[in-house]
Amino acid sequence: DAGVTQSPTHLIKTRGQQVTLRCSPKSGHDTVSWYQQALGQGPQFIFQYYEEEERQRGNFPDRFSGHQFPNYSSELNVNALLLGDSALYLCASSQGQGPIGYTFGSGTRLTVV
Amino acid sequence: ELKVEQNPLFLSMQEGKNYTIYCNYSTTSDRLYWYRQDPGKSLESLFVLLSNGAVKQEGRLMASLDTKARLSTLHITAAVHDLSATYFCAVVGGTYKYIFGTGTRLKVLA
């Protein structure tokens, strides 16, 4: 049973560029959440997608946007990259709002230079 | 805004010793999670605590929840080197998002 799959695992971008990160949820999960984890900090909620719509959003600027596809996979897009966007981006999938909690992917390490 | 605080932030302990990590949160929540993270890796789920007084144990780790005190503890018994990692608690903030604590970086010395 495949868990949460994220791609790419690492990437390096230049300030001002745009990036797209991808996530395939665990089989049977229909909800995808994205988190940003800066070095030495806890993950911070970016947004959550359910039924192809953004259901809730954290305190992130509009440069961060996302999408969920009919097969429940999701993309995170970041425009006009800043040095401060360098972080580990974690995708987490779950089934609705159930209490069992998230399954996290292995993350995408984004470095902005 | 829900806030989650952990202490200590750093913990260096000898193998065989016991210690407790504390997680305080600022408003009511009906779910609390503990995760482990190894350097450069993702988050591994350890425990989910769903009610006041809940206690879960796995190996040398035991987690408990006191919703009245808004406090969860992660107790480490007879620590071994393999437990070295960063531990996060997370509380459900609102319906959909987790609020993570600051993390406790644990180093177990041989």
Interface residues (C-beta under 8 A of the other chain):
Chain A: S33 Y35 G40 Q41 G42 P43 Q44 F45 Q48 R55 Q56 G58 L90 Q97 P99 I100 G101 Y102 T103 F104 G105 S106 G107 R109
Chain B: V4 R31 Y33 Y35 G40 K41 S42 L43 E44 S45 V48 L50 F88 A90 G93 G94 T95 Y96 K97 Y98 I99 F100 G101 T102 G103
